[in-house]
Amino acid sequence: MAGTAPRTIGVVGTGVIGAGWTVRALARGHAVVAWDPAPGAEERLRAAVDQAWPSATRLGLFPGADRSRLAWAATADDLAGRVDWIQENVPEDEDVKRPLLQALAGVAGPEVVIASSSSGLLPTRLQEGCRYPERVLIGHPFNPVYLLPLVEVVAGRQTSIEAVDAAQTHYDDLVMHPLVVRTEIEGYLSDRLQEALWREILHLVNDGVATTRELDEAVYYGPGLRWAGMGTNLTFHLAGGKGGMRHMLGQFGPALKLPWTKLEAPDLTSDLIEAMAAGCEEQAEGRSMTELERLRDDYLVNVMRSLRPLGLGAGQLVAEREARIHEAGLPAQWSEGDPVAAPLTLYETTVEPDWVDYNGHMSEWAFLTAFGWASDKLFRYVGIDEDYRSAGHTFFTVETHLNYVREASLTDPLRFTTQVLGVDAKRLHFFHAMEHATTGDLLCTTEQMLLHVDTRVGSTTPLLPGPAAALTAIAKAHADLPVPPQVGQVMGLT
Ligand SMILES: NC(=O)c1ccc[n+]([C@@H]2O[C@H](COP(=O)([O-])OP(=O)(O)OC[C@H]3O[C@@H](n4cnc5c(N)ncnc54)[C@H](O)[C@@H]3O)[C@@H](O)[C@H]2O)c1
C-alpha cells in the first residue's frame, strides 16, 4: 500500500517499544502524538528518538519525515481524540493494559484501530469491556521497532475482519511485514520460538553447563547467521542434502526421542538471575547500553542490506522501502513537457558508518557506492524502475572516471548534482558531482558511460520510448551547461 497519505499515530506508553514505534512512524513521514504518565517521559522519548534517528535515516527517511512532528498529549483521553491509529505499549500486565484500553476506546472514534504491542497476552481478554471491541487487536513488534520489520497481528474473538485488514494496511504502510497469526494463542508465534531457546539457555546456565557468552557464541557463529535469511525450516531442508527435509527427518527423527531439550523453564532463583546478569555484563566489556544499541543497529542495517540483492527475508523490505521513498519523493518521474533542472539535484544523503575507513574518512569504494545511488535516482527520474528492469531492460556501466577532491567524514551531509552530457539510442554519458551539502565544497566527481542492454538476450538494445524521451529532454536542457573540467581527462605523468 505505497502512497498512503500522512496520518497521525497515537503512541501510548513511551518506553523501549513506544519510542521504537514513534521513530518508525516519524521516519515514514507521519505525525505522532505520544503520552506516558511517568515523570520526565517526554524528555526521555525525545532523547530516545534522537538516539535512534541516525539508524532510521540509514534505512531511509520518507519525504516529510521530521522529528519535530512529535507532539505530547496531556492525558490518554486527549491523545485518543487526536489520532488516526493507537498503538499501546504499556507494561505486559493485563491489569494495567485493560483499564487503559477501555479508557482509550471510550474516546477514540470507531474507525480508530487500537493495537496493543503485547508480547503474548490474549486479545480476547484485552478487548473485553472496550467500546467498539471489534477494532481492538494485537500488533506485536520486535525491538528495535524502527529497524525490524516483523509485526504479528492477532485478532481476538470480537475483532472484525475489517480491523485485521486495516492493521495489515497500516503496518504495510510503515514498511513492515505484518504476519497474521491465524489462531489466537499465548505468546503468538515468534515469542514461542524465542521462549523455547530462552528456557533452554536458562537451564544450561542454571546447570553450570555453559556461560551466557558461550551460549551466544553458539548462536551468532552458526545458526543465527542462517536464521536471518532462511529461518529454521528452510535451513533444515538444506541440511538433508538432496533428499531435503524428508531425508533430514529420517536421519535426525530418532534424536527427537533423545533428551536434547528441557522445555519446562527452571525456577528463577537468585543464583540464576546473578549468573545471567553477571554473564551479560562481562560480555558487554564495559560498553554502555547506548554503545551496544548503536552497534546492534549498525549490524542489523548491514545484515538487512546484505539480504537486499538476494531478495531474502528483510532484504525485500529494504528494497521496497527505497522504491516507496522514491515514489513519494520529489521530483516525481519526469513526464513530457516538465521543466528540467540544470544540473539535476536528485539525491542527498549523509556519510554512513560503513562508508568510512579507520581514519573516519569515506573510503574510495564508498564514493562509487554513493554515486551508484545518485545514478539510481536519475534512472528512476527517467522511468527506469523495478518494472522496467523486471521486463529485462537496464543500463550497464562500461567506463567510470572518479576524481577525488576532498575527504568526506562520518555523518557529513552530501548533495549530488547530475549533468547529462549526451544520450543516443543505446548510450548514456553523464557526470555526477558530490558536494558537502552545508559548505558547498566539491568532494568528488564521476564521469560515466553506460550501455542500454536487454538482460534476457545479453546484448545492447535501444532505450524504450519513455526513458529515451526523458533523457533526450534532459540532455537538451543541459546542453548549454559548461562542460566540467574533470570530463574527458586522461591520466598520465606528462
Ligand atoms: N521490550 C521488548 O523487547 C518488547 C518487544 C515486543 C513487545 N513488547 C511489549 O511492549 C510493551 C511495552 O514494553 P516495553 O519494553 O516498551 O516496556 P517499558 O517498561 O520500556 O515501557 C513501558 C512504559 O509504559 C509506561 N506506563 C506504565 N503504566 C502506564 C499506564 N498506565 N499508562 C500509560 N503508560 C504507562 C511506563 O512509564 C513506561 O514508559 C509490553 O506489552 C511488552 O510486552 C516489548
The ligand as an ORCA input file, in Angstrom:
! r2SCAN-3c Opt
* xyz 0 1
  N      10.953     -4.788     25.102
  C      10.718     -5.626     24.109
  O      11.635     -6.226     23.521
  C       9.305     -5.858     23.609
  C       9.137     -6.393     22.320
  C       7.847     -6.512     21.807
  C       6.753     -6.146     22.577
  N       6.941     -5.654     23.834
  C       5.747     -5.267     24.587
  O       5.615     -3.855     24.546
  C       5.008     -3.394     25.755
  C       5.903     -2.353     26.396
  O       7.165     -2.935     26.667
  P       8.475     -2.040     26.872
  O       9.616     -2.980     26.774
  O       8.436     -0.852     25.984
  O       8.313     -1.579     28.395
  P       8.943     -0.310     29.119
  O       8.962     -0.633     30.556
  O      10.211      0.106     28.453
  O       7.862      0.848     28.861
  C       6.590      0.849     29.407
  C       6.104      2.289     29.507
  O       4.761      2.299     29.886
  C       4.553      3.381     30.796
  N       3.381      3.112     31.588
  C       3.260      2.382     32.701
  N       1.977      2.368     33.099
  C       1.279      3.100     32.193
  C      -0.078      3.439     32.062
  N      -0.996      3.004     32.902
  N      -0.451      4.221     31.027
  C       0.463      4.658     30.115
  N       1.774      4.354     30.203
  C       2.165      3.582     31.230
  C       5.839      3.453     31.589
  O       6.011      4.733     32.159
  C       6.876      3.121     30.534
  O       7.382      4.296     29.901
  C       4.777     -4.641     26.612
  O       3.471     -5.117     26.386
  C       5.785     -5.622     26.055
  O       5.417     -6.971     26.235
  C       8.188     -5.486     24.370
*
